[in-house]
Structures are given as C-alpha cells and as structure tokens.
Amino acid sequence: MHKPKEVHWKATLRILAYIKGFPGRGLLYKENGYLRIKAYLDSSYARDKGDMKSTSGYCPYVEGNLVT
C-alpha cells in the first residue's frame, strides 16, 4: 500500500475488469439486524532488526461483513 508498483496497478485493473464482466457475481453482504462496527489491528514497531520498519495490518467489519 505504501509503495505500489506497476504490477499492482495492472492487477487492480484485471480485478475490476473481471467484476465488470460478471455483473451478477459480486460481494454478498448479509443483514444481521444490528449495526456493529469492529476492527482488528496487528502491528509491529520496528521489530525487524534488518530494516527497522514498522508494519501493521487491519481488517474492519460492518455488521459482521469484512469491508477492507
């Protein structure tokens, strides 16, 4: 996400072309009857001694459906 390359852009375009080509197929989000937002986060603050870079990841859910 921080330093995308040309290969990432091409992959994104291929995914969007696939989704556009199959309008009946897509992501299904179910209704659970409540609005709850949860997010999970994992991070490492420069744990790698080789490059001393911090890393993190996250996944937010809305009504139990993963959105990112």
Steps between C-alpha positions, in 0.01 A plus 500: 500500500785739570702447182277346233665394177375473142425130554258591781315748280468239222364245747245755624383567145467126432287456812275792407463368144399160640240654731362713217480195271285303746238742641303217661796395706639717770529540871208395713442686822242358734280701731533400862239729651748713691761757414826402657842609383804301607860535396799281569854636486841341521818701501871460551710801589835451325532142620702402191858591589601483132302797371353648823163563332168491678230279351129479562184340368132550563160360407180696574159335509159665466212284622729196489604561137864562415523830310874549443 
